[in-house]
Every structure is written in C-alpha cells, then in structure tokens.
C-alpha cells in the first residue's frame, strides 16, 4: 500500500492513547500538501527502481507529533509617560527568538509599534516563568505576556473613559481600540488621544500591572499536539554505500505562527539535527571505563553545509485556541521528530534495505 494512503486510512478520530478529542488535528492536510509539493505521485513506488548514474534514488515520508506543553507563567508590564512600554518575565532566550516573539505579542496587545516595546528577560527577580525547553515557552510565556498587556491596555482605556478631560470620557471601554499608541473610538477614529497625552494630563509617570497564565482543565479534556509530515529525497551510491540528502521538506500544523522567519529558522535547525541523527551522529562509549571515545567535534560527526542542500518548511495557517489563549503550539521539537524516519524510509525506497538503527552507516548498506 502507498505509505501516505496507509497513514490516511489509519487516521484516528480521537487520541488512541487517552480517548480524548483532538483540539485540532490537520495531519492529513500536511500529508496531502507535502505529497503535492515533492511530486510524490510521480515516483516509482518499487524499491531500487530509480537511478541517477551510480546513485540509487529514493523518496520517503514520515509523520511527526509532539505534545503541546504548557506551564504557569507570570509577567509584568509598565507603560511609561513617554508612551513606551517595558514588559518583564524571568524566561530566557537560547536562540529561538524569545525577545522578538514576546515583543510582538506585547506590541500587538498594547497597540504599540514594536519599537515602542522593550521586553526584558533572564533575571530571577522578574516574574516567574517555566524552564526554557519542551517547546512550551511561546504557549506559556506568550500567553502570560498577552494577558498582562491586555490588562495594562484596559487599565489605560478605563483611565481615559473615566477622565472628564479625555476625548473618550463617558465611552464604553469595549468601544475603545488602541493603534500605534493612540486610543480611539472604533466607530469614530477621530475621537481619541495618545497614551502620552493621557498620562501627562493625569500627572502619572507610568501605569503598571502584573498578569499571568495558568493552564486549565483543557490539558486533561483535550489531546493537544503539533503535527507534521516530513518528506526526504536521498541518493545512495550503489558501490560505496554513501547516503546523500537531496531534499527535505516538512509540512507542519503548529497552530498560530507568531513570527514566520523564526519558525522557518527553527524548522531548518530541527531538520539539520534530524539529518545528523539519521546519518552521522553517534556517541561511542569505551566499555572498559564508560568514557565517550569521540567526545570532540573532530570525531563526533555533525552535518555541515554540504550535507544540507535543500531544506524547507511549510506551516499551515490557523491557530488552536483550545491549546492556549494565543493559539500557538510548540514547534521547537516537532520539526526534528519525523526527519530521521523519513530519511530511513527514503533509503529503503532507494535500496530495498530496511535499516532500523541509527545512524545509517555505510556498513549497514553494503
């Protein structure tokens, strides 16, 4: 049976391990989009049937799933008299772009340009956050930042509608929007004022509010995962057993994508890690004393540019408000999960040899 057809036929209606309904599950869509993009239907399904000179060519597919972790997080937001804001949380940024993505969430909630928001992190005196890992930072800290900045914006709006000197006096808070640092009526944009004007008239140096996020019972009631379909195209030298990657494509359902550039970067990083897992990376232990024999980058092999010729990711548009208030799902881990099995399946298609241990070595193919 066609590998994609096999997976589509076995798509469950509920989580088989818990019986809980899925918050969202678009794995079938990921498979269909990926198959069209790589020309899956044009491949000869027979193993060892396609060649390019001495190279045996193969295309493989695998699916990926990673549960959406969430944890309590707190944040603090302050709007200064100059109309700019500072948001704090004791999270960290090891490279996925926490500074940027949290600034985006805060700016969107406060109705400020990104240049008007400074996000601060990395200090234990700041409001509590969960550890930076497990693909949970955006869902947890991002939801806390959203809640905190929503509270601060509403605080400013209430100050305006209750102030007899404000153009917004007497209006309903629900009828007031904030754009580019200016509060105004939704139905009458000319009637309004800036954050700076509001605080100056009130004689305030700043407005400040704490906020946070705590997961509810949706964690138990729903199965919340990020999903992906990964396609790999490989060439295997028939005489030497060398495996060369020609293309890796991942199609992911990771909920709302806050920053497409950061998401693309994380996907590429995860796929490169998956290539290393599949073909290169192997820690060798000396049985006499337990030491790692290849504990250096001369002997422990990792992918380099020449090993990664064509790596791309596609993210489905959408969000998952059941998972968390901002609709995101973690994507730091799901982008590595399916890469190694997709490569192994591509090697099988190219050679007819089913390899079930990693890395896939020359010895396993000769």
Backbone torsions as a table, in degrees:
resi	resn	phi	psi	omega
1	UNK	NA	146.1	176.4
2	UNK	-58.8	133.3	-176.7
3	UNK	-58.3	-35.5	178.5
4	UNK	-72.7	-42.7	177.9
5	UNK	-60.1	-39.3	178.2
6	UNK	-59.0	-45.2	-178.4
7	UNK	-68.7	-41.0	-179.7
8	UNK	-65.6	-37.3	179.6
9	UNK	-67.7	-24.8	-177.7
10	UNK	-101.8	14.8	176.8
11	UNK	-63.6	123.8	-179.5
12	UNK	-83.7	155.9	175.7
13	UNK	-84.5	-25.6	177.5
14	UNK	-137.0	167.0	179.2
15	UNK	-63.9	117.4	-176.4
16	UNK	-64.4	-25.4	-175.9
17	UNK	-83.8	-25.7	-177.2
18	UNK	-123.6	-19.6	-174.6
19	UNK	81.1	-0.9	-178.3
20	UNK	-77.1	149.5	175.4
21	UNK	-70.1	151.6	176.1
22	UNK	-76.3	140.1	172.7
23	UNK	-65.8	-49.3	166.5
24	UNK	-148.7	150.5	174.7
25	UNK	-150.8	108.4	-177.4
26	UNK	-121.9	34.5	-178.6
27	UNK	-63.5	-38.6	177.8
28	UNK	-59.8	-39.6	178.2
29	UNK	-65.4	-40.0	177.3
30	UNK	-59.7	-44.6	-179.5
31	UNK	-63.9	-43.1	-177.2
32	UNK	-67.6	-43.7	179.7
33	UNK	-64.7	-44.1	179.8
34	UNK	-63.3	-40.8	-178.6
35	UNK	-65.3	-38.6	177.6
36	UNK	-67.1	-38.6	-175.3
37	UNK	-67.6	-39.7	-177.1
38	UNK	-91.9	-2.2	-178.4
39	UNK	70.3	43.4	-176.1
40	UNK	-56.8	-41.9	-175.8
41	UNK	-69.6	-14.0	179.8
42	UNK	-85.9	-10.7	-177.7
43	UNK	-77.2	148.1	171.0
44	UNK	-79.5	117.1	-174.7
45	UNK	-68.2	-15.0	-177.6
46	UNK	-71.2	125.5	177.2
47	UNK	-59.1	146.2	176.5
48	UNK	63.1	33.0	-174.6
49	UNK	-107.8	-11.5	-174.1
50	UNK	-121.8	132.6	-176.5
51	UNK	-130.4	157.1	168.0
52	UNK	-136.6	86.2	-173.0
53	UNK	66.0	-121.1	-178.9
54	UNK	-85.1	-1.8	-175.9
55	UNK	-96.7	132.8	171.2
56	UNK	-90.0	128.9	-175.1
57	UNK	-105.1	142.4	179.4
58	UNK	-148.4	151.1	176.9
59	UNK	-126.4	130.7	-179.2
60	UNK	-131.0	161.0	179.5
61	UNK	-135.4	149.0	172.4
62	UNK	-149.8	158.2	178.2
63	UNK	-108.5	160.7	-177.6
64	UNK	-132.2	145.9	175.6
65	UNK	-147.2	137.3	175.5
66	UNK	-145.2	128.7	-175.1
67	UNK	-67.8	145.0	-179.1
68	UNK	-84.8	102.9	178.9
69	UNK	-82.9	145.1	175.1
70	UNK	-141.4	151.5	-179.7
71	UNK	-150.0	156.1	179.0
72	UNK	-60.0	141.7	178.4
73	UNK	-147.5	151.6	179.8
74	UNK	-126.3	158.7	177.4
75	UNK	-150.2	163.7	177.3
76	UNK	-134.4	133.2	-179.6
77	UNK	-126.6	138.8	179.8
78	UNK	-133.0	130.5	175.9
79	UNK	-106.0	116.5	-176.6
80	UNK	-87.7	166.4	-176.5
81	UNK	-63.1	-21.5	178.5
82	UNK	-82.2	2.5	177.4
83	UNK	88.0	0.9	177.4
84	UNK	-98.4	161.3	-175.4
85	UNK	-126.4	150.7	173.3
86	UNK	-124.1	131.1	178.4
87	UNK	-123.4	134.7	-175.4
88	UNK	-126.2	144.2	171.9
89	UNK	-160.3	140.5	-176.4
90	UNK	-81.9	40.0	174.1
91	UNK	-86.5	-170.4	178.9
92	UNK	-140.6	173.8	180.0
93	UNK	-136.4	99.0	179.4
94	UNK	-88.6	3.2	177.8
95	UNK	138.3	-13.5	-177.9
96	UNK	-78.4	-6.7	177.7
97	UNK	99.5	34.1	-179.1
98	UNK	-59.2	-43.1	177.6
99	UNK	-52.3	-49.8	-174.3
100	UNK	-69.8	-49.1	-175.0
101	UNK	-66.2	-38.6	178.7
102	UNK	-69.7	-35.0	175.3
103	UNK	-62.5	-39.5	178.1
104	UNK	-62.2	-47.5	-179.1
105	UNK	-61.6	-44.9	-179.2
106	UNK	-64.0	-45.4	-178.8
107	UNK	-62.6	-40.6	179.3
108	UNK	-64.0	-43.6	-178.2
109	UNK	-69.6	-35.6	-176.9
110	UNK	-87.7	-10.2	-176.6
111	UNK	69.3	38.7	179.9
112	UNK	-118.8	155.0	169.4
113	UNK	-69.1	155.8	-178.7
114	UNK	-59.1	-31.6	179.2
115	UNK	-65.8	-18.0	180.0
116	UNK	-92.0	5.8	-178.9
117	UNK	-125.4	133.6	174.4
118	UNK	-119.7	118.6	178.7
119	UNK	-98.3	127.5	-178.9
120	UNK	-114.6	139.8	-178.6
121	UNK	-147.6	-179.9	169.4
122	UNK	81.7	18.9	179.9
123	UNK	-132.4	127.8	-175.9
124	UNK	-69.0	-11.6	175.0
125	UNK	-79.3	-10.8	179.1
126	UNK	-82.0	168.1	-179.3
127	UNK	-55.2	146.5	-172.1
128	UNK	-62.8	143.3	175.0
129	UNK	-139.1	161.2	175.6
130	UNK	-75.9	169.6	175.5
131	UNK	-58.1	152.9	-179.0
132	UNK	-89.3	89.3	-178.6
133	UNK	177.5	178.9	177.2
134	UNK	66.3	19.5	-180.0
135	UNK	57.1	31.2	-175.8
136	UNK	-109.7	-3.4	-172.9
137	UNK	-66.8	-46.9	-176.1
138	UNK	-65.4	-43.6	-178.7
139	UNK	-66.4	-39.5	-174.1
140	UNK	-86.3	-60.9	-178.6
141	UNK	-68.1	-40.1	178.4
142	UNK	-59.9	-40.7	177.7
143	UNK	-67.4	-35.7	177.2
144	UNK	-66.4	-42.6	178.1
145	UNK	-63.8	-41.4	178.2
146	UNK	-60.0	-49.1	-179.1
147	UNK	-61.2	-45.0	-177.1
148	UNK	-64.1	-45.2	-178.6
149	UNK	-72.2	-31.1	172.8
150	UNK	-61.8	-42.6	179.1
151	UNK	-63.6	-41.7	-179.1
152	UNK	-67.4	-42.3	177.7
153	UNK	-60.9	-44.4	-179.8
154	UNK	-65.0	-35.5	176.7
155	UNK	-60.6	-43.6	178.3
156	UNK	-66.5	-40.8	179.6
157	UNK	-62.7	-43.7	179.8
158	UNK	-64.6	-37.6	176.6
159	UNK	-60.1	-40.2	-178.6
160	UNK	-69.6	-47.8	-175.0
161	UNK	-70.7	-19.7	178.2
162	UNK	-94.8	-5.6	-177.4
163	UNK	-92.8	117.2	-179.7
164	UNK	-60.5	-22.2	-179.9
165	UNK	-86.3	-3.9	-177.1
166	UNK	-89.1	142.0	173.6
167	UNK	-59.5	-17.4	-177.8
168	UNK	-97.5	5.5	-176.7
169	UNK	-57.7	132.4	177.7
170	UNK	87.4	-10.4	179.0
171	UNK	-75.7	160.1	173.9
172	UNK	-78.5	136.9	179.4
173	UNK	-58.0	-31.7	-179.7
174	UNK	-68.9	-18.2	-178.2
175	UNK	-92.8	2.0	-176.0
176	UNK	-104.1	130.2	174.9
177	UNK	-113.3	160.8	177.2
178	UNK	-128.1	125.2	178.2
179	UNK	-138.0	130.8	177.3
180	UNK	52.9	38.9	177.0
181	UNK	78.6	11.4	-178.3
182	UNK	-122.6	129.0	176.3
183	UNK	-88.0	136.8	179.5
184	UNK	-156.8	159.5	175.6
185	UNK	-70.5	138.5	-179.7
186	UNK	-61.0	-39.1	-176.6
187	UNK	-90.1	-6.7	-179.1
188	UNK	-145.0	75.4	-173.8
189	UNK	-57.7	-21.9	-179.6
190	UNK	-71.8	-21.4	-178.5
191	UNK	-91.9	103.9	-178.7
192	UNK	177.6	-173.9	179.0
193	UNK	-160.0	165.8	-178.5
194	UNK	-86.9	162.7	172.4
195	UNK	-54.5	-43.2	-176.5
196	UNK	-62.2	-43.9	178.5
197	UNK	-64.7	-39.4	-179.2
198	UNK	-62.6	-49.9	-177.4
199	UNK	-69.7	-35.2	179.5
200	UNK	-63.8	-45.5	-179.1
201	UNK	-65.3	-34.9	179.6
202	UNK	-80.8	-7.2	-179.5
203	UNK	68.6	31.2	-177.7
204	UNK	-104.1	138.0	175.7
205	UNK	-79.7	-25.0	-179.6
206	UNK	-170.5	164.4	165.8
207	UNK	-117.0	144.3	-176.4
208	UNK	-146.6	142.3	177.3
209	UNK	-153.4	143.5	171.5
210	UNK	-90.2	165.5	175.8
211	UNK	-165.2	-177.6	-178.9
212	UNK	-179.7	-175.6	-178.6
213	UNK	-142.8	132.7	173.1
214	UNK	-131.0	123.7	179.6
215	UNK	-58.1	144.8	178.3
216	UNK	-101.3	-157.8	-176.8
217	UNK	-76.1	-1.7	176.3
218	UNK	-62.2	-21.2	178.1
219	UNK	-62.7	-37.5	178.9
220	UNK	-89.0	-30.7	-173.3
221	UNK	-80.0	-23.5	-175.5
222	UNK	-129.7	152.7	171.4
223	UNK	-94.9	112.0	-175.8
224	UNK	-115.4	115.3	-179.3
225	UNK	-138.1	155.7	163.7
226	UNK	-93.7	146.2	-175.6
227	UNK	-128.8	159.4	176.8
228	UNK	-158.7	155.8	171.1
229	UNK	-122.2	124.6	-175.2
230	UNK	-114.7	131.8	179.4
231	UNK	-118.4	133.6	179.7
232	UNK	-128.2	139.1	173.6
233	UNK	-120.7	127.1	-174.9
234	UNK	-129.5	161.5	170.7
235	UNK	-126.5	133.0	-178.7
236	UNK	-120.6	122.8	177.7
237	UNK	-68.5	119.4	-174.1
238	UNK	-63.9	-32.2	-176.9
239	UNK	-88.9	-36.4	-172.9
240	UNK	-102.0	-15.6	-179.4
241	UNK	76.0	12.0	178.6
242	UNK	-73.2	137.1	176.1
243	UNK	-109.7	126.4	178.5
244	UNK	-123.0	131.2	177.1
245	UNK	-77.7	132.2	174.3
246	UNK	-106.1	-30.8	-179.5
247	UNK	-163.9	141.1	169.0
248	UNK	-132.4	129.0	177.2
249	UNK	-127.5	131.4	173.9
250	UNK	-118.6	135.7	174.8
251	UNK	-118.4	122.7	-167.6
252	UNK	-126.2	142.2	167.2
253	UNK	-106.6	94.8	-178.3
254	UNK	-117.0	27.9	179.0
255	UNK	71.8	-147.5	-179.3
256	UNK	-75.1	128.7	178.2
257	UNK	-95.7	111.7	-176.9
258	UNK	-70.7	-43.3	-177.9
259	UNK	-136.8	104.5	-177.2
260	UNK	-58.2	-35.3	180.0
261	UNK	-65.7	-44.4	178.7
262	UNK	-65.5	-39.2	179.3
263	UNK	-64.0	-41.6	177.5
264	UNK	-62.3	-42.3	180.0
265	UNK	-63.3	-43.1	178.9
266	UNK	-64.7	-37.8	179.2
267	UNK	-64.3	-45.7	179.8
268	UNK	-61.4	-43.8	177.9
269	UNK	-60.4	-43.5	179.0
270	UNK	-65.2	-40.2	179.9
271	UNK	-67.0	-39.1	176.6
272	UNK	-63.1	-40.8	175.3
273	UNK	-61.6	-38.5	177.9
274	UNK	-66.3	-35.7	175.5
275	UNK	-63.7	-42.8	176.9
276	UNK	-61.4	-42.7	178.4
277	UNK	-61.2	-40.1	-175.1
278	UNK	-73.9	-37.7	-166.9
279	UNK	-121.7	-20.2	-168.1
280	UNK	-128.2	-47.9	-165.2
281	UNK	-77.3	127.6	-177.9
282	UNK	-159.4	115.2	177.2
283	UNK	-86.8	121.3	-177.5
284	UNK	-100.8	124.1	-178.2
285	UNK	-103.6	134.0	174.7
286	UNK	-76.9	117.2	-175.9
287	UNK	-66.5	-16.4	-177.8
288	UNK	-75.8	-37.2	-174.9
289	UNK	-135.8	1.5	177.7
290	UNK	78.4	3.7	-179.6
291	UNK	-75.3	150.3	175.4
292	UNK	-79.7	118.9	-175.3
293	UNK	-71.1	-40.0	-175.6
294	UNK	-105.9	51.0	-175.4
295	UNK	-85.1	47.6	176.3
296	UNK	-157.1	162.1	-175.3
297	UNK	-80.4	3.6	170.8
298	UNK	-85.1	-33.8	-176.2
299	UNK	-107.4	-25.6	176.4
300	UNK	-90.5	111.9	-170.4
301	UNK	-85.5	132.5	174.9
302	UNK	-127.8	158.2	-178.9
303	UNK	-64.5	144.8	171.6
304	UNK	-118.6	178.4	-174.7
305	UNK	-53.6	-39.9	-177.5
306	UNK	-65.9	-19.5	179.1
307	UNK	-85.8	-6.6	-172.1
308	UNK	-129.5	71.7	-173.4
309	UNK	-75.4	-36.7	-173.0
310	UNK	-149.1	99.1	-178.0
311	UNK	-128.4	125.0	-177.2
312	UNK	-142.8	157.7	178.3
313	UNK	-134.1	146.4	173.9
314	UNK	-124.6	131.6	176.0
315	UNK	-111.6	130.9	177.0
316	UNK	-70.2	140.4	175.8
317	UNK	-74.4	141.3	178.7
318	UNK	147.4	-178.6	175.3
319	UNK	-149.9	175.2	-178.1
320	UNK	-136.2	87.1	-177.4
321	UNK	-73.1	-13.1	173.1
322	UNK	-73.3	-34.3	-177.7
323	UNK	-67.5	-44.5	-178.9
324	UNK	-165.9	166.5	-173.5
325	UNK	-62.6	-27.2	-178.4
326	UNK	-98.5	1.8	170.0
327	UNK	78.1	15.6	-177.7
328	UNK	-94.2	161.1	168.1
329	UNK	-127.6	149.6	179.9
330	UNK	-62.6	145.0	178.5
331	UNK	-131.8	5.4	179.8
332	UNK	-70.0	-32.9	-178.4
333	UNK	-99.2	-36.9	-174.3
334	UNK	-61.1	-25.0	-177.2
335	UNK	-75.9	-10.9	176.2
336	UNK	-103.5	-20.4	-168.3
337	UNK	-59.2	-46.4	-171.4
338	UNK	-92.0	-1.5	-170.6
339	UNK	-70.0	-51.3	-177.3
340	UNK	-60.9	-45.5	177.7
341	UNK	-65.9	-32.4	176.4
342	UNK	-64.0	-41.4	178.2
343	UNK	-65.8	-42.2	178.8
344	UNK	-61.9	-39.4	177.7
345	UNK	-68.3	-34.6	176.3
346	UNK	-67.6	-38.4	176.8
347	UNK	-63.5	-39.8	176.5
348	UNK	-62.3	-44.1	180.0
349	UNK	-63.0	-36.4	-179.2
350	UNK	-73.5	-40.3	-169.1
351	UNK	-112.7	-20.5	-173.2
352	UNK	81.8	4.2	-179.9
353	UNK	-105.7	125.8	-178.5
354	UNK	-92.3	110.6	-179.6
355	UNK	-100.0	129.2	-174.9
356	UNK	-120.3	13.7	174.5
357	UNK	-136.3	151.4	-176.1
358	UNK	-118.3	150.2	-1.9
359	UNK	-75.8	161.4	177.4
360	UNK	-79.7	109.0	-173.6
361	UNK	-99.5	166.1	175.4
362	UNK	-58.6	-41.2	-178.1
363	UNK	-60.5	-32.8	-178.6
364	UNK	-72.1	-20.1	-174.7
365	UNK	-104.6	-11.6	-179.2
366	UNK	-99.1	NA	NA
